[in-house]
Amino acid sequence: MGGRVAQISLTAVVLLLGLLLVLQLRSQARPTEISSLSAQDLSTLIETLSDRNRQLRAAVADAREQLREYRVAESQGQSALGVSGEDLRRITAFGGRGAVQGQGIVVTVDGQLDAIAVNDLLNELRNAGAEAIAVDAVRITARSVCVQAPLTLQIDGTMIGKQFMIRAVGDPNGLLAALQRPGGIISQLQLFVSATIDVQQSAQVTIPASHLDLAPRIAKPAA
């Protein structure tokens, strides 16, 4: 929009310049009429042309300044738009609606864990600062919970077998220490369930987007 206005302004200036040039050429094309003018008339004509030239230069300067302001505004607008877009991508990704990747840990589980044990593992990772979590291909969001189905475990409607993998993006050292600390969640689970829980750090963990519709049904942005 700013660029279009600037083009219109510059076009108007060019038309004004052309009009003045035509007037000057017409004046030069009538030497007989000019030669017949009195000294006072010639002085008035020269003053008029000088005034028009000053007006033209001022209009050109104003148009250039306006064009410069439009270019600066466009640059700032693009920059703000880029920042807003990046913020939106980050919010979308870490809210669960977009895939993310980064360093973290991979937890491999093989055994008979019940829903409570799985939820305890997920909560421990959340409390340890995990920025994104997935169980197999299921993205864990704020509303995700593991439940005991008739034949197997389920998270967000997806079945989880006795062998599954938990991936978490976050500080690898902090996440590993939280799970493996003496008296921690893994130590507690091994006292009550028959399962092997292996934790490995990873330089690149990929977390998929959630397949759920995460749009709020009740909540609305506050004014």
N, C-alpha and C positions, 0 to 999 in steps of 0.2 A: 504494500500500500504506500509506504514512504517513498519507494523508488518511483512509483507511478506519479506521485505528486511532484517529485523533483523533476521528472521528465516534462511534465506540464509546465512547470515554472521556467525551465530552460527553454522550452519551445516558445513561450511568451516573450522571453528576452530576445531570442533570435528574430522573432517577428518584428519586435520593436526596432531592433538594429537594422533590419531590412527596410523598414519604413523610413527611418532616418536617412539611410543611404540613398533610397529613391528620391527623397526630397532634396538631398544634396546634389544628386546627379541632375535632377530636373533644374535646379538652380543654376548649375554650371552649363546646362544645355541652352540657357537663355541669356547669353552674354549681353545682348542688346538691352534687355530689361534691367539687368543688374547695373549696366553702365549708366543707365538713365536715372538710377536712384541717387538721392541726395546723400551727403555724408552722414546725416542723422539717421536716414533709413538704413544705410549700410551698417552703421554702428548697431542699430536695433536688430538687424538680421544676424549679425555676427554674435551678438549677445544671446539671441534666441537659440542659435545653433550650439553655442557653448553650454547653455543651460540644458539642452537636450542631450548633449554628450555627457555632461555630468550625471544627468538622470540615468542614462544608459549604463555608465560605469557603475553607478550605485546599484542599479538593478542586477547587473552581472555579479557584483560582489555579494549581494544578498542571496542570489540564487546559488552561488558557489558555497556560501556558508550554510544555507539550508540543505544543500546536497551533502555537505560534510556531516551535518547533524543527523541526517537520515542514515548515512553509512555507519556512523557511530552507534546509532540506536539499533540498526539492523545487526551489527556485530554483537552488541550487548544482549539483544534479544535472542540471537542464536546461541550465545553462551549460556544464558539463563535457561533456554530450552534444553540445551544439552545436559545441564545440571539437573533439571527437573526430570528428564528422561532417565538419567542414571539413577536418581533417587527412586523413581518408579520401578526400575528393573530390580533394584536391591530389595525394595519392599515386596515386590511380587515374588522374587526368588525365595527370600527367607520367610515369607508368609506361607509358603508351600505351593504356590501356583506356578512356580518355575523351578527348573532343575538347577542345582548348585554343585560346585566341586571345590575341593581344597584338601589340605592335609587333615588327618584325623586318625581314627582307629577302625579296625574291623573285628567284630566279635563273632566267632563261629560257635554255634551251639549244636550239640548232638546229644539228645536225651529227652527224658520225660519232664519238661517244664510245664507247670500249669499257668493259667492266665495271670494269677497273682505274681508269680515269679517273673514273668515277662514284663509286666507293668512295673515291677520293682527295678528291673534292669533299665528300662526306659527312663524312669524317674531319676535314677542315679545319674544317668548320662545328662539329662536336662539340668540337674542340680550342679553337675560338674562343669557346665558351660558349653555343652554341645550346641552348635548353631543350627544344625540340620541333622535329622536322623531318618533312617529307613530300615525297615525289616523286610528283607528280600526286596521285592519291587514296590513295597507299600511305603509311601512317604508318611512319616509320623507328623501330624499337625497337633494343634492345641486340643482338638476334639477327638483325636485318635485314642482308642483304648482296646486292649486285648480282652477278648471274652471267650468263655468256654462254650463251644458249639457241641452238638451231640457227638460228633466223631472226631473233631479236631479243634485247634484254636483258630480264632478269626480276629483280624484287625481290619476295620473299615469294610467288612463284608468279604475280605479275601482270606482264604484258608492258609494257615501256617502249619507246616508239618513239624515232626519232632526234630528234623534237621533244618536249621535256618541260619541266616546271617544278618547281623545287625551292623550297619555302617553309620558312622557319626563323623561329621565335620566339626573340627574344633582343635584346641591345643592338644596335640597327641600326648605330651607328657602329663598334662593335668587330667585328661580323660583316663589314661592308663592307670595313673596313681589312684584315682577315685575308685576304679573297679577292683584293683588288686591290693588295696591297702589291707593290713591285718584287721580282721573283724569286719571287712567291707562286705559288699553285696555278694560277691562271688564266694567268699569264705562262708557266708551264711547259707547260701543256696546249696553248696556242696555238702552241708550237714543234713539236708532234708530231701534232696532230690538226687536221682541217679542220672547224671548228665555230665558231659565234658564241655567246658566253657574255655575257649582259647581266645586270647586277646592279642592282636598284633597292631603295631603302629603302621601307618601308611602315609606316603608323601602325596598321594593323589587318591582321594575318595570322591566318588560321584554319587550324588543323591538325586533321584528322579523327582519330577513334579507330582503332586497329588492328583489322583483321578477324580477326586470329589469336587463338587461345586462348593467352594468355600465362601461364597457371598453371604453376608449376614442376612437373616430373615427378619429379625426384629430391630436390631440396632441400626441407627442412622447417624451420619456425621453430625456432631454438635455445631450449632451456629456460632 
